[in-house]
Each structure stands twice: as C-alpha cells, then as structure tokens.
Amino acid sequence: RFCVPLMLAALPAMATGEEMPPALEDSWGDFWLFRFFINAAGYASIVIPGFLLIQYFKRRNYLETGRGICFPVIKSCVFGSEVKPVHPEDGSLPPRAEPAESSTARQVLKLLFCAAGLQASYLTWGVLQERVMTRTYGATETDPGEKFKDSQFLVFMNRILAFTVAGLYCALTKQPRHGAAMYKYSFASLSNILSSWCQYEALKYISFPTQVLAKASKVIPVMMMGKLVSRKSYEYWEYLTAALISVGVSMFLLSSAPNRHVSTVTTFSGVVLLAGYIIFDSFTSNWQDALFTYKMSPVQMMFGVNVFSCLFTVGSLLEQGALLESVHFMARHSEFTAHAVLLSVCSACGQLFIFYTINQFGAAVFTIIMTLRQAFAILLSCLIYGHAVTVVGGLGVAVVFMALFLRVYARSRMKKRSKKLPPGETPVQKV
C-alpha cells in the first residue's frame, strides 16, 4: 500500500541520482489522512467480500433452501430470527425497569456508587488518553524517547476487552431473544471505530479541553442525523440550546492566544479530525437507536458492535503489519503496556456503568453525571498537563455547560408533560 505514494515522492531524488531520505517514509506514515485511507482500505477488504456474500445468500433464498451445520450461523448473520422489529411508540417495548422500593439511604448509596464509577472510569480514561497520544515513552537524559503513533491499535485494545466483558455478561445473565441480523451491527461498528480513531488522532493536533467541548457540541450533528436517518422532529428549546453550545465552543476556540503552548494550539488537521469524530459518532448513535427497535438489551448491542469492531481492526492491523509493531512497542515500554490495558479496562467498565445507571435512575440523572464529568475532565487536564484557558475561553466553557444543564431540565419537564397527554397524542421525539 505504501509503494505508490513513496515512488511518486521519490521521483525527484531518482532523477538526480540521490537516495531517498529515510525520513520521507516516516513523513508519509505520520500523515493522518494517509493513515485514514490505509485503514479504510483495510476495512473495505473485509466489508466488500462480506457484502457480496450477503447478497449471494439473499439471491439464493438461502433461508428457504439452505441446510447443513452452517445454516444456523448464516441465518443469524444474514437474516436474523423471526422476531419482528417493534417501535417505542406502539407500547410493545418493555419499559425501563424501575428500582424496587428501598430506603432513601440505599438509593443514595446506589447513586453515589454509579456517579463514582462513571467519574473514575471516564476521568481516568481521559487522562490516560492524553498521556498516551501526546507524551513520549522511554525518555532519558540522552534519549528523547518515542511516541506511540498507531491510534487504531488503541481502538482494537478497547474493543477486544469490551467484546470479552459483554460476551461474558450475556453468557452469565438472561437476555432477550435476539432478532436482528448480525451484519446490521457492522454499520454502527464501522462508524464507531472511525469515530474513535479520529478522537485519538485529534489529540496530536488539539488540546484535550478543546476535544471535550467539541464532544459537547455533537448535539447539533446528532439532531441533523436524526432528521435525515430517523425523520425526527425537535422542540424549540433543543434548537436554542444547540445554538448556545455553538456560541460557547466558538468563544473557547477563538480565545486561543498566539503564545499558548504548542500542545494546546488548535490546528486545521485537529478541527477536521474532530469534525470526522462528531459525524461518525452521530451516525453511530442514530443507527444504534434504529437497531434498538428490535428486542435486544444494551449489552447485546455492545457485544454485537464490538464483534465487528474487533474483526475490522485486527484485519486492518494484520494487513498493514502494524499489529506486530505495536506489540514490539509494548514490549519495549512496560509503562505503555500498563497505560493501554488500563485505558481498555476503564472504557469497558465505563460502558457497564452507563447501562446500570440508566437502568436504575434513568437518562436524565445519567446525563447530569456525564456533563459534570466533562467539566471535571477539562479541569483535570488543565491541572495535570498545564493547558492555559483565557477568561473568554472560560466564559465559553460556562456557556456550554449551562446549555447542557438547560437541556436536561427542559427534557425532564417535557417528560412530565408527556405523561399527562391524552392517550391518542404522542410527544415529540428527542435526542
């Protein structure tokens, strides 16, 4: 894959009879857009044959004519079971399990446990993410050390552990009968690994606080994707809070002073990667929302998406020969190994805490906890890694979080009002 661009870049050197400098190959390998297309080519080498196989089985009407030991696997992957999809508005889906009556102290302790678990998981994950992507390993007085460059390997590490945890959970607990065809998870998986890759890669060009605020602003593309994918409609206050978030993020980004530390300078590449993260992540959430119309649990969703994520990432890494390079980097730097493993543990545990918190206390409480986590993440990053925030930037951060809390408050009011609606009326769908 590297031959064509390297040959083109080497033409001037060959014309003069000079050798191509070894740094040239590194410059191509370090260019994020080049790596993005290399990764995409690796995913395409799996997606295209899979697509052709699915079309082949459908054209052959394999569900009616197939037989043999492979029939159950092919049926599950291509056709799914006979369970028909249901829609939330028809009342067929079981409601969220309400917690059993218990003492106030017990509920408070349970809430503190959920909040502490989410904060510990994702604050640690954020600090480690910035450490791995922006700092060197093995530095000494004479050796500056080396940075880890392959974001895709970190995505693979996160997904393989999440796949294992979700698989064990599904095996040990009773789950609803699965109805969706397995291949449908691949769409959410592909957008999920691309969004995660953009998220890791963006830290090479922008500061962590900028990335956190950009995540908060993904409300806007999520609403746009909701209109395109799910044909959703929104209330006026959702557009208002989305506009406030945009204003706050703009204030923070435009407040960058020329003398800021190089690690906090927002570059064009970082903005493009953040845009890629937001677009891919918005598609993931809306596609998963569509898949939830089948009778499945969140852990089943976690398992299905991560099955394909592991397949795509390990296939691409093996094709590039990057898997062995990353393993050798881990062997050279035990500190990186510890960071990568802890990063994956925090990611997997955080997902389980998300499911448990929403199940016990609902989405509103979960959103408040995660909004506070974003604010703590910015503060922690500034304290540990020395990011400077101007007064205007601080006001921008305050505007963003004010808008986020306003969304939570307005959504809770809308839910209370929807419970009082006449039986024939349906409340507006929201993200």
C-alpha positions, 0 to 999 in steps of 0.5 A, spaced: 500 500 500 505 504 501 509 503 494 505 508 490 505 514 494 513 513 496 515 512 488 511 518 486 515 522 492 521 519 490 521 521 483 525 527 484 531 524 488 531 518 482 532 523 477 538 526 480 541 520 482 540 521 490 537 516 495 531 517 498 531 520 505 529 515 510 525 520 513 520 521 507 517 514 509 516 516 516 513 523 513 508 519 509 506 514 515 505 520 520 500 523 515 493 522 518 489 522 512 494 517 509 493 513 515 485 514 514 485 511 507 490 505 509 485 503 514 479 504 510 482 500 505 483 495 510 476 495 512 473 495 505 477 488 504 473 485 509 466 489 508 466 488 500 467 480 500 462 480 506 457 484 502 457 480 496 456 474 500 450 477 503 447 478 497 449 471 494 445 468 500 439 473 499 439 471 491 439 464 493 433 464 498 438 461 502 433 461 508 428 457 504 433 452 501 439 452 505 441 446 510 447 443 513 451 445 520 452 452 517 445 454 516 444 456 523 450 461 523 448 464 516 441 465 518 443 469 524 448 473 520 444 474 514 437 474 516 436 474 523 430 470 527 423 471 526 422 476 531 419 482 528 422 489 529 417 493 534 417 501 535 417 505 542 411 508 540 406 502 539 407 500 547 410 493 545 417 495 548 418 493 555 419 499 559 425 501 563 425 497 569 424 501 575 428 500 582 424 496 587 422 500 593 428 501 598 430 506 603 432 513 601 439 511 604 440 505 599 438 509 593 443 514 595 448 509 596 446 506 589 447 513 586 453 515 589 456 508 587 454 509 579 456 517 579 463 514 582 464 509 577 462 513 571 467 519 574 473 514 575 472 510 569 471 516 564 476 521 568 481 516 568 480 514 561 481 521 559 487 522 562 490 516 560 488 518 553 492 524 553 498 521 556 498 516 551 497 520 544 501 526 546 507 524 551 513 520 549 515 513 552 522 511 554 525 518 555 532 519 558 537 524 559 540 522 552 534 519 549 528 523 547 524 517 547 518 515 542 511 516 541 506 511 540 503 513 533 498 507 531 491 510 534 487 504 531 491 499 535 488 503 541 481 502 538 482 494 537 485 494 545 478 497 547 474 493 543 477 486 544 476 487 552 469 490 551 467 484 546 470 479 552 466 483 558 459 483 554 460 476 551 461 474 558 455 478 561 450 475 556 453 468 557 452 469 565 445 473 565 438 472 561 437 476 555 432 477 550 431 473 544 435 476 539 432 478 532 436 482 528 441 480 523 448 480 525 451 484 519 446 490 521 451 491 527 457 492 522 454 499 520 454 502 527 461 498 528 464 501 522 462 508 524 464 507 531 471 505 530 472 511 525 469 515 530 474 513 535 480 513 531 479 520 529 478 522 537 485 519 538 488 522 532 485 529 534 489 529 540 496 530 536 493 536 533 488 539 539 488 540 546 484 535 550 479 541 553 478 543 546 476 535 544 471 535 550 467 541 548 467 539 541 464 532 544 459 537 547 457 540 541 455 533 537 448 535 539 447 539 533 450 533 528 446 528 532 439 532 531 441 533 523 442 525 523 436 524 526 432 528 521 435 525 515 436 517 518 430 517 523 425 523 520 425 526 527 422 532 529 425 537 535 422 542 540 424 549 540 428 549 546 433 543 543 434 548 537 436 554 542 440 550 546 444 547 540 445 554 538 448 556 545 453 550 545 455 553 538 456 560 541 460 557 547 465 552 543 466 558 538 468 563 544 473 557 547 476 556 540 477 563 538 480 565 545 486 561 543 492 566 544 498 566 539 503 564 545 499 558 548 503 552 548 504 548 542 500 542 545 494 546 546 494 550 539 488 548 535 490 546 528 486 545 521 488 537 521 485 537 529 478 541 527 477 536 521 479 530 525 474 532 530 469 534 525 470 526 522 469 524 530 462 528 531 459 525 524 461 518 525 459 518 532 452 521 530 451 516 525 453 511 530 448 513 535 442 514 530 443 507 527 444 504 534 437 507 536 434 504 529 437 497 531 434 498 538 427 497 535 428 490 535 428 486 542 435 486 544 438 489 551 444 494 551 449 489 552 447 485 546 448 491 542 455 492 545 457 485 544 454 485 537 458 492 535 464 490 538 464 483 534 465 487 528 469 492 531 474 487 533 474 483 526 475 490 522 481 492 526 485 486 527 484 485 519 486 492 518 492 491 523 494 484 520 494 487 513 498 493 514 503 489 519 502 494 524 499 489 529 506 486 530 509 493 531 505 495 536 506 489 540 514 490 539 512 497 542 509 494 548 514 490 549 519 495 549 515 500 554 512 496 560 509 503 562 505 503 555 503 496 556 500 498 563 497 505 560 493 501 554 490 495 558 488 500 563 485 505 558 481 498 555 479 496 562 476 503 564 472 504 557 469 497 558 467 498 565 465 505 563 460 502 558 457 497 564 456 503 568 452 507 563 447 501 562 446 500 570 445 507 571 440 508 566 437 502 568 436 504 575 435 512 575 434 513 568 437 518 562 436 524 565 440 523 572 445 519 567 446 525 563 447 530 569 453 525 571 456 525 564 456 533 563 459 534 570 464 529 568 466 533 562 467 539 566 471 535 571 475 532 565 477 539 562 479 541 569 483 535 570 487 536 564 488 543 565 491 541 572 495 535 570 498 537 563 498 545 564 493 547 558 492 555 559 484 557 558 483 565 557 477 568 561 473 568 554 475 561 553 472 560 560 466 564 559 465 559 553 466 553 557 460 556 562 456 557 556 456 550 554 455 547 560 449 551 562 446 549 555 447 542 557 444 543 564 438 547 560 437 541 556 436 536 561 431 540 565 427 542 559 427 534 557 425 532 564 419 537 564 417 535 557 417 528 560 412 530 565 408 533 560 408 527 556 405 523 561 399 527 562 397 527 554 391 524 552 392 517 550 391 518 542 397 524 542 404 522 542 410 527 544 415 529 540 421 525 539 428 527 542 435 526 542 
